[in-house]
Amino acid sequence: MKASRLLFGNKPQMFGGNSREAAMWQRMLVLCCMWSAFFVCRSRGQQVNIGAFFYDDELELEREFMAVVSAINGPEDEQTARFYPLIKRLKPEDGSVTLQEQACDLIDNGVAAIFGPSSKAASDIVALVCNSTGIPHIEFDIADEGVQAEKPNHQLTLNLYPAQAILSKAYADIVQNFGWRKFTIVYDADDAKAAARLQDLLQLREVHNDVVRVRKFQRDDDYRVMWKSIRGERRVVLDCEPSMLVELLNSSTEFGLTGQYNHIFLTNLETYTDHLEELAADNETFAVNITAARLLVSPDPPAYSLPYGYVTQRDGIVYESSEPPRTLLHDLIHDALQLFAQSWRNASFFYPDRMAVPRVTCDFAASGGRTWAMGRYLARLMKGTSGVNSTSFRTSILQFDDDGQRITFNIEVYDALDGIGRAIWDPRGQITQLNVDVKTQKKMVYRVATRIGPPYFSYNETALELNLTGNALYQGYAVDLIDAIARYVGFEYEFVPVADQQYGKLDKETKQWNGIIGEIINNDAHMGICDLTITQARKTAVDFTVPFMQLGVSILAYKSPHVEKTLDAYLEPFGGEVWIWILISVFVMTVLKTIVARISKMDWENPHPCNRDPEVLENQWHIHNTGWLTVASIMTAGCDILPRSPQVRMFEATWWIFAIIIANSYTANLAAFLTSSKMEGSITNLKDLSAQKKVKFGTIYGGSTYNLLADSNETVYRLAFNLMNNDDPSAYTKDNLEGVDRVRKNRGDYMFLMETTTLEYHREQNCDLRSVGEKFGEKHYAIAVPFGAEYRSNLSVAILKLSERGELYDLKQKWWKNPNTSCFEEPDPDATPDMTFEQLRGIFYTLYAGILIAFLIGITEFLLYVQQVALEERLTFKDAFKKEIRFVLCVWNNRKPIVAGTPMSSVRTTPRRSLEKSLDRTPKSSRRVVIGRSSEEMREMAQGSGSSSGSNNAGREQKEARV
């Protein structure tokens, strides 16, 4: 009483001293304190009920649910809100009615959220019940993504499983990153969600029906029938339940789908729960490359390790565990509970007085009653949550769209056999490769597709004789190049010659590639090398490294064997009959000119111009002079004697015109006949080849040159292509060797269009081949690899290194140059050729023969002269020969004395001035002019008359005649 008085002593005065009112205020104050204490205690220990559905065979998921709830609640003294799980167990035969009853029972018990059920439920009745009562509904397994009309009935539903549309886009990006252009999609026809999960890949079939095939199967079918229909397929996208995977792969073994160079991509995010490593261990022929996709988990374990299944990799070491595998649903349940707990705490912070346990029922909500308002607020909070850089969630980033579908997540691409991650896909569509050091690596032997065709690839005869096998059986430029690249990059390889010996051509009817390109597309080879040209069509099917050789296209033609020039080769500019007519013309002109000159008065001249009263006249146009002038004119040589009379000049001028034409014609044709620079025929390029029909030409059918001409819009190329198509028999060949054989056999009637590098090689091997014209259509040789091949960049770097070191040039010199043959080098037709002695030796021999004949004539005349001297001077022939030869060898003495007894022949050879002196001393009375006689005849007559007149005069004349 005292305490109460002290506490309320002044109250009666304040309220007018009314004791009844004071008591009332005291009761109200106590009640307020009690309510405050009650709310404080309730807020610190609030119990939040959460419901969940699990089937009887989902005990591991139920255990995970309970464990996560316990972890979220934490120690009891730190709890501000305690989540209390209410579990409803279902049976596989439970239908929508049972699900509705169970859901309503949970709502009647005041649950703040309902989790589940899994995808085993065939109805979405739980989502409809939650949407009508305002209770948040959280799913953690794949579910049907409803159509637009059904979305208003699922506004409170969130699903942490990746959205099927985004997942489909991720699969398409991954397959595109693989570089697959031809593959088969295989999925379970009983799986209603498979079509949505693979919709982006299935749309490729509508665009590329020829390269993307689709096969369906059912659980009770004979899988071998399905695998047989795609026998030979090397790339498969397989979507199936993990429990069916081993049986499916086992049934595909007999059809070659699990070979070393096959690739299977598994789309199920829980493939890791099956024991694929045991399948590979039991089957030695099981060497297929299996790649799978799974949801990336962070932050523990790390992104590059395996978080599920029996195998785990940490710090480069692979661990095996005997514990039951942890599946994706375990982590999605964990994230679903964490998402709801964070949203509840955030809502409690802003609205602590409104976060009371919901008190609604299904019946009340169905009759139009009020739903739980905070339920929609919690759903909005969860949809707006971003899991970026959050350690609370195991499945990395976590974001939803307005419909509650999860749109952000990361996909890890991993090796399904060893469980090691290889790449990461992100929502932007980017794929990041992971550099992981793995201790246990598969031994990879690269298959190199090629074709037989020297000098790039051919059989080693020595290896065949020794019965060697493997790579030692082959030789060539491509063999050495791959060996050099393998040493630089560090890999093993084996050569696989293609059966059809084709480079690679697309069949327009079957839409299939053959040859080397087909081997790479079908995954039968990792790379292809030979004289394989980069073309636009081939680049749509495979990828190429940097070029290792540049080239063009040229024309291979037949070259007649080199024939040694004959001695009379310099006479070839004119035919034999021309030379005969020239000789006849020279002889006739000589005779006719002599006659015309002798009947001409003006060509008789005074031998002594100073003597105005000559006794004789001389005519210089005798046979010797006219013959010399005729020959000198045609040989364009000079002459000291010229005609005087008009008729002789006209005669000579006409001959000069003839001589000029003959000499110039001979000079113009001489080089063409003495050298081989003149082309055999008039074909110098592709335009000339297309403008004629006599010489046929062709190329390899379906090769790069064929495509160059077929796809070009240039007039010359189209004309050449049409001419080749119209030839009968066909102008095309299967390979270069067949084209070379046809050129050699037809001997100029067939030409072959081929790459310049191969043309150079065959020219080195065969001296009867030549190249016509300049190269056209620049091309490049490179190594073909599949799209997305990670080793392509390493091959390109190795090729560039070899080029910088000069090894590519050395390899070409090694295989192109043939040291065993020495062909006649055909001179450049555009350059001025150098004439050799072989071509002009006939002219030299003619000169030597002329000189020899002149010397023989001179020696004969000299010997006859010595014989006369010996007789007249009464000497022996030997003494006379010594005397005359001594005088001949004294080349500095140009005067020879005339002595008594000198033969008349020597007198005739006496210089004209001496003769004139002797004739001047002849009396005029004894001189007379005789028309038609030469001066020499007159001198003989004068000497004859002088000797008959007396010995005194003869002695005097002989004395005066001495020099």
C-alpha positions, 0 to 999 in steps of 0.5 A: 500500500505504501509503495502504491501510494508513493507511486500514485500519491499525486494521481487523485489530485490530477484527476480531481481526487477520484480514486476510481479513475486512478485505479483504472489508469493503473490497470491500463498501465499494467496491461500495456507493460504486459503486452509489450513484454509479450510482443518482445518475447514473441518477436525474439522466439517467433516460430515460422511454419514452413511446409514441404512435399517429399515422396517416399523414395526421396528420403535423401532430399527430406534429410537435406531439407531438415539439415538446411532448416536446422542450419538456418535456425542456428543456436537457440539463444541467437534465434529471432525467428525459428523455422519449423518444418512440416513435412508431407510425404507422398506416394507415386500413386497420389493424384491432384486430389491428394495433393490439394488436400495435403496442401490445404492441410499445411495452410490450415496449420499456418505455414508461411511457405510451401516447398515442392513437390518434385517433378514426379508430381503430375499436377500443378495443384499446389501452385494453384492453391498457394496462389489463391491463399497468398502463400509463397510456393517454391519449387526446386525441380524441373517443372512445366513452364505454363503457357501465357494464359496460365501464368496469372494462376502461378504468380506466387510460384518460384522455381530455382531450377533453370528455365527451359528456354535459357537452358536450351540457349545454353545447349545451343551455344555449347554445341556451336562452340564445339564447332559442330555443323552436322550432328544428331539429336537423340531424346526420350519421346516420353519426356514431355519437357525434352522438346522445350529443353532442346528447342534451340537445337531442334530449330537448327533442323528446320534451317539445316535439315541436311546436317541436323537429324533428330531421333526419338526413343522410348524406354521399352524400345530396342535401342539398336534400331535407333542407333542403326538408323544413324550408323556412321554419325560421329556427333550426338546430342543425347538427352535422357535420364541418367538411369537409362544412359548406360543401357543406351550407350551399351547398345550403340557400341556395335554400330561404331558410335563409341569409337575413339573419334566420336563425341557425345554431348549429354544435356541432362544436368544430373548425368554425374549420378551414373557410373560411366567410368565403370562402363569405360573400364569394362569395355576396351573399345569404349573410347568415345569422347563424352561431354556433359553439362551441369549447373555450376556450384560455388563457392565451395567446392571450387568452380573447377571441381566436381561437386557431385557424384563419386569422384571429386577433384581438388588441387589437381588430385582426384578423390573417390568417395563411397558416400551416396552421390549428392545431386543437383536437387540437394543444392537447389533445396539448400538455395530455396530455403536460404532464399526464403529465410533471407526474404523473411528476415528482410521483411521482418526488418521493415515490417516487424508487426506485420510478419505474423503467422498467416491465418488463412484456410483454403475454404475461406480463400476459395469463397472470396476471402482475404488472402495473406498480404505479406505472402505476395510481398515475400514473393516479390522480395524473392524474385528481386533477390540477386545471388551475385557474390553471395556465399549463401547460395551454392548454385552461383548467381540467382535471379528470376523473371516476373514469372518466377522462372530462374533466368541466370545461372552458369553451366559447367561443361565437363568430361563425363568420364573423369568428372573434370570441368573444361569450360564455363557457360554464362548467361551472356552466351560466352564460354570460358575455357578452363586450364586445369592440370589433370594428372591422368590424361588420355593418350591422344593420337591424332589421325591425319587424313591425306591422299596419295599424290607426290610430292606431298604424300606417297608410299616409300618403296624401301619401306614396302620392301621391308614390310614396315607399317605405320607412318614409316610406310609414307614419305613426302612433303606433307609427311615431313611437315606434320613431323616438324609440327608434331615435334614443335607442338608435342603430339603423336599422330598417324596417317590415314589415306582416304579411300576415295582419294578425293580432296573434298567435294559437297554432293548437292543431292546427298548434302554429304562431303567426300574425301578429306573434308568428309573424314574431318566432318565425320570425326574420322580424322583430326586434321587433313593435309596434302595439296588441299586448297582453302575455298569458301565452300570448304570453310563452311564445313571445316576450319583451316590453319594459316597457309603453309604454301601460296600458289596459283593456277597455270596451264601444263602443256606438252613440250617437244623433246629438244633436238640438236641443231644440224650443221645447216641450221643457219639455212633454215630461215629459207627453204631449199628451193629458195636457196636454189633460186637465189643461186640461180638468180646470182648466176643469171644476174652475173651473166646478164650483167656482163652482156649488158655492160659489154654492149653499153658504150659508156662502160668502156673507159680510157685506161689512162685518163691523162692520155687524151688519145688512148690506143685502147679502151677497157671494160671492167665488167667481166665475169669476175667483177660482175659476179663479185658485185652481185654477191656483194650486193646480196651480202650487203658488202661494199664494192669499188666498181660501179656501173656507168650506163643507165641500163646497167644502173637500172639493172643493178638497182633492181638487184639491190631491191631484191638483195635487201628483201632477201637479206632482211627476211633471212635476218628476221627469221634466223633467231626464230629458227636457231633458238627454242624461244618461239612458243609451240603454237599460239596459246600463251594464256587461258584466254587463247586456250578458250578461244580455240577448239583444236587443243582440248583442256581440263582439270580435276573434277570437283577440285579447287580449280574446278570450283574457281572456274565454275563459281566465277563470273569472269567471262574467260573463266566461264567460257573455259568452264563451258568448253570443258563441260561440253567436251566428249570424252570428258576433259576432267580427271580424277587427280593430277597424275591422270592429267599429266599422263593425258598431256604426255600421251596426246603430245600437244592436243591436250592441256591441263589446268593445275596448281603451280606448285604441283606443275613445277614438281611434274616439270622437274620430273618430266622434261617433256612438260612445260608451263604456258602463260602466267599463273592466275587465281591465287590460292593457299594450301593449309591444314584442315581441322574441325570447327572449334578444334583447340589445337588449331592455334598451336598448329598455326603457330608452328607453321609460322615458326617453320616459315620464319626459320626457312624450314618450309623453303628447305622442305619444298626444295627437297621434294621439288628438285630432282637431282637425277634429271637434267632437262633442257632449260627453255628460255624465257620467251619475253627475254632476248635469248642468247644464241649458243655455239650449237645454234651457230656452229654451221656458220662457223664451219662454213667460214672455216670451210671457205678459208680452207678452200681459199688456202688450198687454192692459194697453195696450189697456185703457189706450188705451180708458180714455184714449179715455173720459177724453178724451170725458168731459173734453172733451180731445183724445186726445193731451192725455188720453194725456199726462195719463194717461201722466204719472200712470203714470210717477210710480211714487212716487204710489200714490193717484189722485183721482176727479173728476167724470165719472170713468168707471164702470170707474174707479169699479169700480177705486176702492179698497174703502174709498172705495166703502164711504164712498160706500155708507155715506152712502146712506140706509138707506131706499134699501138693500135686500138682494137675494139673488143679486146682487153688491155692485157691482150693488147700488151701481149700483141705489142710484146709479140710485135716487139720481139719480131722487130729485132733483138735490140728493141727486145733487150732494151724493153726487158732492161726498162721493165726491171724495177 
